[in-house]
Amino acid sequence: MACLSFIIGIIGNITAILLYASPIKTFWWVVKKRSTESYNGIPYICTLLNTCLWTFYGLLKPGGLLLVTVNGVGTILQIIFVTLFLIFAPKDKKIKTVYMVVVLNVAFPLLVIAITHLVIHGASKKLTFVGIISAGISIAMYAAPLSSMKTVIKTKSVEYMPFSLSFCVFLNACVWGIYSMLIKDIFVGVPNVLGFLLGSVQLILYSFYKSKMLEKSTNVIIEEGPTQIVKGVIEIRVNDEVVNPWNEQTKAAC
């Protein structure tokens, strides 16, 4: 059983790292153009918070090496993305982003660490405290695409819900859900089971509405990866028409 859980964990590491690394294409364009244009830094900040907390959880958990490795790599990648965003963002957006980074990526994780080590006593209680917070943030990120699914149903088009992202989220949640059952970790399991269910619904919607999708040409670069999960909550309505929540030009969580 230990061998099987390790193998599944390795597969989960691979799928998750591919997701975390997928915005590289986006930032290649950001660096090339030396501008973030209309891109939003919130998704990367939220993903960084998520990976930081899960890395801390993995450090506290006995045998949590696989959690540490995948989220450690995710943390490094998100730090790079956030740093690049700060370098190339316009001044007004840069100030707002710096504030959010300080609050969500510095102050909040440090507060969690301080409470864990200074206030809470007992290894199991510490693990439970960090696990609840980490799972809660992951659930919020997995639940975010609900707004994009609503958009798909309303517009009868899957243009707003990229298949590759939906499939990768589904696959990643499936692998980590199986891993959580093998190691009997409810904190890893609950958000990934939810992610699996939501991913399944997204794939069903995609299959149903794919034939109805209108062919449209566009020059807009669509971002991919786990940061897009957060973008699912960004929805703007103009004159009662839903604007693409996946489109970086309609930017308005953890």
C-alpha positions as CSV (number, residue, x, y, z in Angstrom):
1,M,0.0,0.0,0.0
2,A,2.9,2.4,0.8
3,C,4.5,1.6,-2.5
4,L,1.2,2.3,-4.4
5,S,0.6,5.5,-2.6
6,F,4.1,6.7,-3.4
7,I,3.6,5.9,-7.1
8,I,0.3,7.7,-7.2
9,G,1.9,10.6,-5.4
10,I,4.7,10.8,-8.0
11,I,2.0,10.9,-10.7
12,G,0.2,13.6,-8.8
13,N,3.5,15.6,-8.6
14,I,3.9,15.4,-12.3
15,T,0.4,16.5,-13.2
16,A,0.4,19.3,-10.6
17,I,3.8,20.6,-11.6
18,L,2.6,20.7,-15.3
19,L,-0.4,22.8,-14.1
20,Y,1.8,25.1,-12.1
21,A,4.2,25.6,-14.9
22,S,1.6,26.2,-17.6
23,P,1.5,30.0,-17.3
24,I,5.1,30.1,-18.5
25,K,3.7,30.8,-22.0
26,T,1.9,33.8,-20.7
27,F,4.9,35.3,-19.0
28,W,7.0,34.7,-22.0
29,W,4.8,37.1,-23.8
30,V,4.8,39.5,-20.8
31,V,8.6,39.6,-20.8
32,K,8.8,39.8,-24.6
33,K,6.4,42.8,-24.6
34,R,7.8,44.1,-21.3
35,S,4.2,44.8,-20.2
36,T,1.5,42.8,-18.3
37,E,-1.0,44.7,-20.5
38,S,-4.5,43.8,-19.1
39,Y,-3.4,40.7,-17.2
40,N,-4.3,40.4,-13.5
41,G,-1.9,39.4,-10.8
42,I,-4.6,38.1,-8.4
43,P,-4.6,34.5,-9.7
44,Y,-0.9,34.1,-9.2
45,I,-1.0,35.7,-5.7
46,C,-3.8,33.3,-4.7
47,T,-2.0,30.3,-6.1
48,L,1.1,31.3,-4.3
49,L,-0.8,31.4,-1.0
50,N,-2.2,28.0,-1.7
51,T,1.1,26.4,-2.5
52,C,2.8,28.0,0.5
53,L,0.3,26.7,3.0
54,W,0.3,23.2,1.5
55,T,4.1,23.2,1.7
56,F,3.9,24.1,5.3
57,Y,1.3,21.4,5.8
58,G,3.6,18.8,4.1
59,L,6.4,19.8,6.4
60,L,4.3,19.3,9.5
61,K,2.8,16.0,8.3
62,P,4.9,12.8,8.9
63,G,5.7,11.3,5.5
64,G,4.6,14.5,3.7
65,L,7.6,14.6,1.4
66,L,5.5,14.4,-1.8
67,L,3.3,17.3,-0.6
68,V,6.4,19.3,0.1
69,T,8.0,18.6,-3.3
70,V,5.0,19.4,-5.5
71,N,3.9,22.5,-3.6
72,G,7.5,23.6,-3.0
73,V,8.0,23.6,-6.8
74,G,4.7,25.4,-7.2
75,T,5.7,28.0,-4.7
76,I,9.0,28.7,-6.5
77,L,7.2,29.0,-9.9
78,Q,4.5,31.3,-8.5
79,I,7.1,33.5,-6.9
80,I,8.7,33.9,-10.3
81,F,5.4,34.7,-11.9
82,V,4.5,37.2,-9.2
83,T,7.9,38.8,-9.4
84,L,7.7,39.2,-13.2
85,F,4.2,40.6,-12.9
86,L,5.5,43.2,-10.4
87,I,8.4,44.1,-12.7
88,F,6.3,44.7,-15.8
89,A,3.0,45.9,-14.4
90,P,2.0,49.5,-14.7
91,K,2.5,51.7,-11.7
92,D,-1.1,51.8,-10.5
93,K,-1.5,48.0,-10.8
94,K,1.9,47.4,-9.3
95,I,1.1,49.3,-6.1
96,K,-2.1,47.3,-5.7
97,T,-0.3,44.0,-6.4
98,V,2.4,44.8,-3.9
99,Y,-0.2,45.4,-1.2
100,M,-1.9,42.1,-1.9
101,V,1.4,40.2,-2.0
102,V,2.3,41.7,1.4
103,V,-1.0,40.7,2.9
104,L,-1.7,37.3,1.3
105,N,1.8,36.0,0.6
106,V,3.8,37.4,3.5
107,A,1.6,38.5,6.4
108,F,-1.1,35.7,6.3
109,P,1.4,32.7,5.9
110,L,3.5,34.2,8.7
111,L,0.4,34.5,10.9
112,V,-0.5,30.9,10.2
113,I,3.0,29.8,11.0
114,A,3.2,31.9,14.2
115,I,-0.2,30.6,15.5
116,T,0.8,27.0,14.7
117,H,4.1,27.1,16.6
118,L,3.3,29.6,19.4
119,V,-0.4,29.2,20.2
120,I,-1.3,25.6,19.2
121,H,0.3,22.8,21.1
122,G,0.5,19.2,20.0
123,A,1.5,17.8,16.6
124,S,-1.9,16.6,15.7
125,K,-3.6,19.8,16.5
126,K,-1.1,21.8,14.5
127,L,-1.6,19.6,11.5
128,T,-5.4,19.9,11.8
129,F,-5.2,23.7,12.1
130,V,-3.0,24.1,9.0
131,G,-4.9,21.3,7.1
132,I,-8.3,23.1,7.6
133,I,-7.0,26.4,6.4
134,S,-5.2,24.8,3.4
135,A,-8.2,22.7,2.4
136,G,-10.5,25.8,2.7
137,I,-8.4,27.8,0.3
138,S,-8.2,24.9,-2.1
139,I,-12.0,24.4,-2.0
140,A,-12.4,28.1,-2.8
141,M,-10.1,27.7,-5.8
142,Y,-11.9,24.6,-7.0
143,A,-15.3,26.2,-6.6
144,A,-14.3,29.3,-8.5
145,P,-15.1,27.8,-12.0
146,L,-18.8,27.6,-11.0
147,S,-19.3,31.0,-12.5
148,S,-17.6,29.9,-15.8
149,M,-19.9,26.9,-15.9
150,K,-22.9,29.2,-15.5
151,T,-21.5,31.3,-18.4
152,V,-21.2,28.2,-20.6
153,I,-24.8,27.2,-19.9
154,K,-26.1,30.7,-20.5
155,T,-24.2,31.3,-23.7
156,K,-24.4,27.7,-24.9
157,S,-20.7,28.0,-25.8
158,V,-17.6,26.4,-24.4
159,E,-15.5,29.2,-25.6
160,Y,-15.2,30.5,-22.0
161,M,-14.1,27.1,-20.6
162,P,-10.9,25.7,-22.2
163,F,-11.0,22.0,-22.5
164,S,-7.3,21.5,-21.7
165,L,-7.7,23.3,-18.4
166,S,-10.8,21.5,-17.4
167,F,-9.2,18.1,-18.3
168,C,-6.0,18.9,-16.4
169,V,-7.9,20.0,-13.3
170,F,-10.0,16.9,-13.5
171,L,-7.0,14.6,-13.9
172,N,-5.0,16.3,-11.2
173,A,-7.8,16.2,-8.7
174,C,-8.5,12.6,-9.5
175,V,-4.9,11.5,-8.9
176,W,-4.6,13.5,-5.6
177,G,-8.0,12.3,-4.5
178,I,-6.9,8.7,-4.9
179,Y,-3.6,9.5,-3.1
180,S,-5.5,11.1,-0.2
181,M,-7.6,7.9,0.2
182,L,-4.5,5.7,0.2
183,I,-2.8,7.8,2.9
184,K,-6.1,8.5,4.6
185,D,-5.7,12.3,4.7
186,I,-9.1,14.0,4.8
187,F,-7.5,17.5,4.3
188,V,-6.0,16.5,1.0
189,G,-9.0,14.4,0.1
190,V,-11.9,16.8,0.5
191,P,-10.8,19.6,-1.8
192,N,-9.6,17.1,-4.4
193,V,-12.8,15.1,-4.4
194,L,-14.7,18.3,-4.9
195,G,-12.3,19.2,-7.7
196,F,-12.9,15.8,-9.3
197,L,-16.7,16.3,-9.2
198,L,-16.5,19.9,-10.5
199,G,-14.0,18.8,-13.2
200,S,-16.4,16.0,-14.2
201,V,-19.2,18.4,-14.6
202,Q,-17.1,20.8,-16.7
203,L,-16.1,17.9,-19.0
204,I,-19.8,16.9,-19.3
205,L,-20.7,20.5,-20.1
206,Y,-17.9,20.7,-22.6
207,S,-19.1,17.6,-24.4
208,F,-22.7,18.8,-24.5
209,Y,-22.0,22.3,-25.8
210,K,-19.0,21.7,-27.9
211,S,-21.1,21.2,-31.1
212,K,-22.8,24.5,-30.4
213,M,-19.6,26.5,-30.0
214,L,-19.2,29.3,-32.5
215,E,-16.0,29.6,-34.4
216,K,-14.3,32.8,-33.6
217,S,-10.9,34.1,-34.4
218,T,-9.0,36.1,-31.8
219,N,-5.6,37.4,-31.1
220,V,-6.0,37.4,-27.3
221,I,-3.6,35.1,-25.5
222,I,-5.5,32.8,-23.1
223,E,-3.8,31.9,-19.9
224,E,-3.8,28.4,-18.6
225,G,-3.0,26.6,-15.4
226,P,-4.3,26.6,-11.9
227,T,-4.3,30.4,-11.8
228,Q,-7.1,30.2,-14.3
229,I,-9.2,28.5,-11.6
230,V,-9.2,31.7,-9.7
231,K,-10.2,33.6,-12.8
232,G,-13.4,31.7,-12.9
233,V,-14.8,34.1,-10.3
234,I,-14.0,37.1,-12.4
235,E,-17.2,37.9,-14.3
236,I,-18.3,41.2,-15.8
237,R,-21.7,41.9,-17.2
238,V,-22.2,44.8,-19.7
239,N,-25.7,45.6,-20.9
240,D,-26.9,42.3,-19.4
241,E,-24.5,40.3,-21.6
242,V,-21.9,38.1,-19.9
243,V,-18.4,38.9,-20.9
244,N,-15.8,36.1,-21.1
245,P,-14.5,35.5,-17.6
246,W,-11.5,33.7,-19.0
247,N,-10.5,36.7,-21.1
248,E,-7.7,38.8,-19.7
249,Q,-9.3,41.9,-21.1
250,T,-12.3,41.7,-18.7
251,K,-10.5,41.6,-15.4
252,A,-12.2,42.8,-12.4
253,A,-9.8,34.7,-4.8
254,C,-9.0,33.2,-2.4
